[in-house]
Amino acid sequence: MNVSGASVSDTVPAPHETRDIVLPNHDSHVAQIAVDIGGSLAKIVYFTSSPDRKGGRLHFKKFETEQMDEFMDFIKILVKDAKARLPTGTELVLKATGGGAYMYYDRMQASLPGVNIQKEDEMECLITGLNFFITEIPYEVFIYNEQESDPMRFEEKTKAIYPYLLVNIGSGVSLLKVTGPNEFTRVSGTSLGGGTLWGLMSLLTGAQSFDEMLEMSKTGDNKNIDLLVGDIYGSDYSKLGLKASRIASSFGKVFKKGVRHTKDSFSPNDIAKSLLFMVSNNIGQIAYLNAEQHHLERIYFGGFFIRGHSITMNTLSYAIDFWSKGKMKALFLRHEGHLGATGAFLKHRPIHNARHSISFSENFRPDPAVSPSNVYHVIENTNLELRSDKGIE
């Protein structure tokens, strides 16, 4: 793949979908499709050539893993289209990673005759995908802080990307210490991840999808569910640096002796907000503790758990900043959920690239009157051209 001049597409995506990556200088045939099948979501990355000029686009698609019939139907369409475009005799490859690469391998083989299905290591693909987005894609990595006038600020690109910690939040959570292009160690993990949030919200709120759960949390008030420091002390606990609004016990207000509560006793939106804080705070603290132990200051959060959700990003950012006393950064990615599938896609052929010499530290300033707490979706749904005006070397 020739990724020189790569950029995020200025085409507005469908709701809850991810922007394409434009590859203006790639001019050879692409004979691979990549999938990353996890416990909750199945992701697809594929390339289409521009019909009227050089180059093309990387596309990103996702399905809930329980919708495997729809997922396989979509893959079949991609395979049929690819075979029609490739030169006669070209072998079409499906790169597969994630646990589903093994669980659904036989099914994929039976459904895709003539396609060479190759399994790739999940963790290697995550790192390969992340490194691609960090080093090659302008306006990809950002920090998020709602206390700032411009909550979303893009990171300045640097060649010195190592070492770092990748916190990949899928159904569960894996924490990877990365010290070089092919040098990484899984240093920790937790079973309390996106699947935990999804499962508990399904039981307690009746929400039918992850995106619906996140929408519910936006209008919820966790103070009706969680026991706060102020509920115990009546004010801040200044000696320990704990604000009155800090959660002392998740769901701590639910139990009252002699009172029998049910889920209907509380607002589903309040429950959603409390659950989101509970899981996000736990992940943030585990991330900090591992980064501290391994002397790492840059922490990337990947996986579809975040989904550009402002409350989740702000919670993780606050946790990292609070526990590290400002020494560490929580870093987010616009293609967070497609790291593994992208890495698998790039495994097929080596990358031909050109290093950028431009800075991406500019701030994006959305109109706060439009959506002050939903900055990510503002930027994803604007027609703003997201390429640098300085060009690519």
C-alpha positions as CSV (number, residue, x, y, z in Angstrom):
1,M,0.0,0.0,0.0
2,N,1.2,3.5,-0.9
3,V,0.0,5.6,2.0
4,S,1.9,8.8,1.1
5,G,-0.4,11.8,1.3
6,A,-3.1,9.8,3.2
7,S,-5.8,11.9,4.8
8,V,-9.2,11.7,6.5
9,S,-12.0,12.0,4.0
10,D,-14.1,15.2,4.0
11,T,-17.2,13.2,3.1
12,V,-19.7,13.2,5.9
13,P,-20.4,9.6,7.1
14,A,-23.7,8.1,8.0
15,P,-24.6,8.3,11.8
16,H,-22.3,6.2,14.0
17,E,-20.1,5.3,11.0
18,T,-16.4,6.1,10.5
19,R,-14.9,8.4,7.9
20,D,-12.9,6.9,5.0
21,I,-9.2,7.3,4.6
22,V,-8.2,8.8,1.3
23,L,-5.0,7.3,-0.3
24,P,-4.4,9.6,-3.3
25,N,-1.1,8.0,-4.5
26,H,-2.0,4.3,-4.4
27,D,-2.2,3.0,-8.0
28,S,-1.9,-0.8,-7.8
29,H,-4.5,-3.5,-7.4
30,V,-5.5,-4.4,-3.9
31,A,-6.2,-8.1,-3.4
32,Q,-7.2,-8.1,0.2
33,I,-10.1,-7.5,2.6
34,A,-9.6,-7.5,6.3
35,V,-11.9,-8.4,9.2
36,D,-11.6,-8.2,13.0
37,I,-14.2,-10.3,14.7
38,G,-14.6,-9.7,18.4
39,G,-17.0,-10.8,21.0
40,S,-19.3,-7.9,20.5
41,L,-18.5,-6.3,17.1
42,A,-17.2,-7.5,13.8
43,K,-15.2,-4.9,11.8
44,I,-14.3,-4.7,8.1
45,V,-11.6,-2.7,6.3
46,Y,-11.5,-2.7,2.5
47,F,-10.2,-0.5,-0.4
48,T,-11.9,0.8,-3.5
49,S,-10.2,2.6,-6.3
50,S,-11.3,6.0,-7.5
51,P,-13.2,5.5,-10.8
52,D,-11.9,8.6,-12.5
53,R,-8.4,9.3,-11.1
54,K,-5.4,7.8,-9.3
55,G,-5.8,6.6,-5.8
56,G,-8.7,5.4,-3.7
57,R,-10.2,5.0,-0.3
58,L,-10.0,2.7,2.7
59,H,-13.5,2.0,4.0
60,F,-14.5,1.0,7.5
61,K,-17.6,-1.0,8.4
62,K,-18.9,-2.7,11.5
63,F,-21.6,-5.2,12.5
64,E,-22.7,-6.6,15.8
65,T,-21.2,-10.1,16.0
66,E,-24.5,-11.7,16.6
67,Q,-25.5,-10.4,13.1
68,M,-23.1,-12.8,11.5
69,D,-25.5,-13.5,8.6
70,E,-25.5,-9.9,7.6
71,F,-21.8,-9.7,8.1
72,M,-21.1,-12.6,5.8
73,D,-23.5,-11.3,3.2
74,F,-21.6,-8.0,3.1
75,I,-18.3,-9.9,2.8
76,K,-19.7,-11.9,-0.1
77,I,-20.6,-8.7,-1.9
78,L,-17.1,-7.3,-1.4
79,V,-15.5,-10.5,-2.7
80,K,-17.7,-10.6,-5.8
81,D,-16.9,-7.0,-6.6
82,A,-13.2,-7.5,-5.9
83,K,-13.0,-10.6,-8.2
84,A,-14.7,-8.6,-11.0
85,R,-12.0,-5.8,-10.7
86,L,-8.9,-7.8,-10.2
87,P,-6.8,-9.2,-13.1
88,T,-7.6,-12.8,-14.0
89,G,-5.8,-15.3,-11.8
90,T,-5.2,-12.9,-9.0
91,E,-5.6,-14.5,-5.6
92,L,-8.1,-12.7,-3.3
93,V,-7.0,-12.8,0.4
94,L,-9.2,-12.3,3.4
95,K,-7.1,-11.3,6.4
96,A,-8.9,-12.2,9.6
97,T,-8.0,-11.4,13.2
98,G,-9.7,-11.4,16.6
99,G,-11.2,-14.4,18.4
100,G,-13.8,-14.8,15.6
101,A,-11.0,-15.4,13.1
102,Y,-10.8,-18.8,14.8
103,M,-14.4,-19.3,15.8
104,Y,-15.8,-18.5,12.4
105,Y,-12.9,-19.8,10.2
106,D,-14.7,-22.9,8.9
107,R,-17.9,-20.9,8.2
108,M,-15.9,-18.3,6.2
109,Q,-14.1,-20.9,4.3
110,A,-17.4,-22.6,3.3
111,S,-19.0,-19.3,2.4
112,L,-16.1,-17.8,0.4
113,P,-14.8,-20.4,-2.0
114,G,-11.7,-19.4,-3.8
115,V,-10.7,-16.9,-1.2
116,N,-7.4,-17.4,0.7
117,I,-8.4,-16.8,4.4
118,Q,-5.3,-16.0,6.5
119,K,-5.5,-15.6,10.3
120,E,-3.4,-12.9,11.9
121,D,-2.4,-12.4,15.5
122,E,-4.8,-10.0,17.2
123,M,-2.3,-8.0,19.3
124,E,0.1,-7.6,16.4
125,C,-2.6,-6.3,14.2
126,L,-3.7,-3.8,16.9
127,I,-0.2,-2.3,17.1
128,T,0.3,-2.3,13.3
129,G,-3.0,-0.5,12.9
130,L,-2.4,2.0,15.7
131,N,1.1,2.9,14.4
132,F,-0.3,3.5,10.9
133,F,-2.9,6.0,12.3
134,I,-0.4,7.7,14.6
135,T,2.3,8.2,11.9
136,E,0.5,8.5,8.6
137,I,-2.9,10.1,9.1
138,P,-3.3,13.8,9.8
139,Y,-5.9,14.9,12.4
140,E,-6.3,11.4,13.8
141,V,-5.0,11.5,17.4
142,F,-6.5,14.0,19.8
143,I,-6.8,14.8,23.5
144,Y,-10.2,15.7,25.1
145,N,-10.9,18.0,28.0
146,E,-14.2,19.6,28.6
147,Q,-12.6,22.1,31.0
148,E,-10.9,23.8,28.0
149,S,-12.6,26.3,25.7
150,D,-11.7,24.0,22.9
151,P,-12.3,20.5,24.3
152,M,-10.9,18.6,21.3
153,R,-7.3,19.3,20.4
154,F,-5.3,17.4,17.8
155,E,-1.9,16.1,18.7
156,E,1.3,17.2,17.0
157,K,2.7,14.4,15.0
158,T,6.1,13.1,16.2
159,K,8.4,10.4,15.0
160,A,9.3,9.5,18.6
161,I,6.1,7.6,19.3
162,Y,7.6,4.9,21.6
163,P,7.1,3.8,24.2
164,Y,3.4,4.0,24.9
165,L,0.5,2.1,26.4
166,L,-2.4,0.9,24.3
167,V,-5.6,0.3,26.2
168,N,-7.8,-1.7,23.8
169,I,-11.4,-1.7,25.1
170,G,-13.5,-4.3,23.4
171,S,-15.8,-6.8,25.2
172,G,-12.9,-7.0,27.7
173,V,-9.8,-4.8,28.0
174,S,-6.2,-5.5,27.1
175,L,-3.3,-3.3,28.0
176,L,-0.2,-3.5,25.8
177,K,3.1,-1.9,26.5
178,V,4.7,-1.0,23.1
179,T,8.4,-0.2,22.9
180,G,9.0,-0.6,19.1
181,P,7.4,-1.4,15.7
182,N,7.2,-5.2,16.6
183,E,8.0,-5.0,20.3
184,F,5.1,-5.2,22.7
185,T,4.0,-7.0,25.8
186,R,0.5,-7.5,27.2
187,V,1.0,-6.2,30.7
188,S,-2.5,-6.4,32.1
189,G,-6.2,-6.6,31.3
190,T,-9.6,-6.7,32.9
191,S,-12.9,-8.5,32.1
192,L,-14.8,-5.3,33.0
193,G,-15.0,-3.7,29.5
194,G,-17.5,-2.9,26.8
195,G,-19.3,-6.2,27.2
196,T,-19.8,-5.5,30.9
197,L,-21.4,-2.1,30.2
198,W,-23.5,-3.6,27.3
199,G,-24.7,-6.5,29.4
200,L,-25.6,-4.5,32.5
201,M,-27.3,-1.7,30.5
202,S,-29.3,-4.3,28.7
203,L,-30.5,-5.8,32.0
204,L,-31.2,-2.5,33.7
205,T,-32.3,-0.1,31.1
206,G,-33.9,-2.1,28.3
207,A,-31.7,-0.4,25.7
208,Q,-31.4,-2.4,22.5
209,S,-28.0,-1.2,21.1
210,F,-24.8,0.2,22.4
211,D,-25.4,3.5,20.6
212,E,-28.8,3.7,22.2
213,M,-27.2,3.2,25.6
214,L,-24.7,6.0,25.0
215,E,-27.5,8.3,23.9
216,M,-29.5,7.5,27.1
217,S,-26.4,8.4,29.3
218,K,-26.2,11.9,27.8
219,T,-29.3,13.1,29.7
220,G,-28.9,11.0,32.8
221,D,-27.9,12.2,36.2
222,N,-25.6,9.8,38.1
223,K,-26.1,11.8,41.4
224,N,-29.4,10.0,41.8
225,I,-27.6,6.6,41.7
226,D,-24.0,7.1,42.9
227,L,-22.9,8.0,46.4
228,L,-20.7,11.0,46.2
229,V,-18.0,12.4,48.4
230,G,-20.3,15.3,49.2
231,D,-23.0,12.9,50.3
232,I,-20.6,11.6,53.0
233,Y,-18.7,14.8,54.0
234,G,-21.1,17.5,53.0
235,S,-18.4,19.2,51.0
236,D,-15.1,18.5,49.3
237,Y,-12.5,16.3,51.1
238,S,-9.8,18.9,50.4
239,K,-7.0,17.1,52.3
240,L,-7.1,14.2,49.8
241,G,-8.0,16.4,46.8
242,L,-11.4,14.9,46.4
243,K,-14.2,17.2,45.2
244,A,-17.7,16.8,46.6
245,S,-18.9,15.7,43.1
246,R,-16.4,12.8,43.0
247,I,-18.0,9.3,43.1
248,A,-17.3,7.5,46.4
249,S,-19.4,4.5,45.6
250,S,-21.0,3.5,42.2
251,F,-24.7,2.7,42.8
252,G,-24.2,3.5,46.4
253,K,-27.5,5.2,46.8
254,V,-29.5,2.3,45.4
255,F,-29.4,0.2,48.6
256,K,-31.4,1.3,51.5
257,K,-32.1,-1.0,54.5
258,G,-35.6,-2.1,54.6
259,V,-36.4,-0.7,51.1
260,R,-36.9,-3.0,48.2
261,H,-35.9,-1.3,45.0
262,T,-36.3,-2.6,41.4
263,K,-34.7,-1.2,38.2
264,D,-38.0,0.7,37.7
265,S,-37.4,2.7,40.8
266,F,-34.8,4.7,39.0
267,S,-34.6,6.5,35.7
268,P,-33.0,4.3,32.9
269,N,-31.0,7.4,31.8
270,D,-29.6,7.9,35.3
271,I,-28.6,4.2,35.5
272,A,-26.9,4.4,32.1
273,K,-24.9,7.4,33.2
274,S,-23.8,5.7,36.4
275,L,-22.8,2.5,34.6
276,L,-20.8,4.4,32.0
277,F,-19.0,6.3,34.8
278,M,-18.4,3.0,36.7
279,V,-16.8,1.1,33.8
280,S,-14.9,4.1,32.4
281,N,-13.4,5.1,35.8
282,N,-12.3,1.6,36.5
283,I,-10.6,1.4,33.1
284,G,-9.0,4.8,33.6
285,Q,-7.5,3.8,36.9
286,I,-6.2,0.5,35.7
287,A,-4.6,2.3,32.7
288,Y,-2.9,4.8,35.0
289,L,-1.6,2.1,37.4
290,N,0.0,0.2,34.5
291,A,1.4,3.3,32.9
292,E,2.9,4.3,36.2
293,Q,4.4,0.9,36.8
294,H,6.0,0.8,33.4
295,H,7.1,4.5,33.3
296,L,4.8,5.4,30.3
297,E,3.4,8.8,29.8
298,R,1.4,8.3,26.6
299,I,-1.8,6.2,26.8
300,Y,-3.8,5.5,23.7
301,F,-7.4,4.3,24.1
302,G,-8.7,2.1,21.3
303,G,-11.8,0.0,20.7
304,F,-15.4,0.7,19.9
305,F,-16.2,1.2,23.6
306,I,-15.5,5.0,23.3
307,R,-17.3,5.7,20.0
308,G,-16.4,9.4,20.2
309,H,-18.7,9.8,23.2
310,S,-17.8,13.0,25.0
311,I,-18.8,11.7,28.5
312,T,-16.6,8.6,28.1
313,M,-13.6,10.5,26.8
314,N,-13.8,13.2,29.5
315,T,-14.1,10.5,32.2
316,L,-11.0,8.7,31.0
317,S,-9.1,11.9,30.5
318,Y,-10.0,13.1,34.0
319,A,-9.0,9.8,35.5
320,I,-5.6,9.8,33.9
321,D,-4.9,13.5,34.7
322,F,-6.1,13.1,38.3
323,W,-4.1,10.0,39.2
324,S,-1.0,11.1,37.3
325,K,-1.2,14.7,38.6
326,G,-1.0,15.9,35.0
327,K,2.1,13.8,34.0
328,M,0.2,11.5,31.6
329,K,-2.0,12.0,28.6
330,A,-5.1,10.1,27.5
331,L,-5.0,10.0,23.7
332,F,-8.0,9.1,21.5
333,L,-8.3,8.2,17.8
334,R,-11.0,9.0,15.3
335,H,-10.7,5.4,13.9
336,E,-10.4,3.9,17.4
337,G,-12.5,0.8,16.7
338,H,-10.7,-0.3,13.5
339,L,-7.1,-0.7,14.7
340,G,-7.1,-4.5,14.5
341,A,-8.8,-4.7,11.1
342,T,-6.6,-2.0,9.7
343,G,-3.5,-3.8,11.0
344,A,-4.6,-7.0,9.4
345,F,-5.3,-5.2,6.1
346,L,-1.8,-3.8,6.1
347,K,-0.2,-7.2,6.9
348,H,-0.8,-8.3,3.3
349,R,1.8,-5.9,1.8
350,P,4.4,-3.6,3.2
351,I,3.6,0.1,3.5
352,H,5.2,2.6,1.2
353,N,5.1,5.9,2.9
354,A,6.4,9.5,3.1
355,R,6.9,11.0,6.5
356,H,4.9,14.1,7.2
357,S,6.6,17.4,8.2
358,I,3.5,19.2,9.3
359,S,2.0,20.0,12.7
360,F,-1.5,18.8,13.7
361,S,-1.7,20.7,17.0
362,E,-4.4,23.1,15.6
363,N,-7.6,23.3,17.6
364,F,-11.0,22.6,16.1
365,R,-13.5,25.1,17.3
366,P,-17.1,24.0,17.0
367,D,-20.0,26.3,17.8
368,P,-20.7,25.6,21.5
369,A,-24.3,26.7,21.0
370,V,-24.8,23.7,18.6
371,S,-23.6,20.9,20.8
372,P,-21.3,21.8,23.7
373,S,-21.0,18.2,25.0
374,N,-20.9,16.4,21.7
375,V,-17.8,17.9,20.1
376,Y,-16.7,14.6,18.4
377,H,-19.9,14.2,16.5
378,V,-19.8,17.9,15.5
379,I,-16.4,17.4,13.8
380,E,-17.5,14.0,12.3
381,N,-20.6,15.6,10.8
382,T,-19.1,18.8,9.4
383,N,-17.9,19.3,5.8
384,L,-14.6,20.8,7.2
385,E,-11.7,19.8,5.0
386,L,-9.4,17.8,7.3
387,R,-6.2,18.0,5.3
388,S,-3.3,20.2,6.1
389,D,-2.8,23.3,4.0
390,K,1.0,22.7,4.1
391,G,1.0,19.6,2.0
392,I,2.9,16.3,2.4
393,E,6.6,15.8,1.8
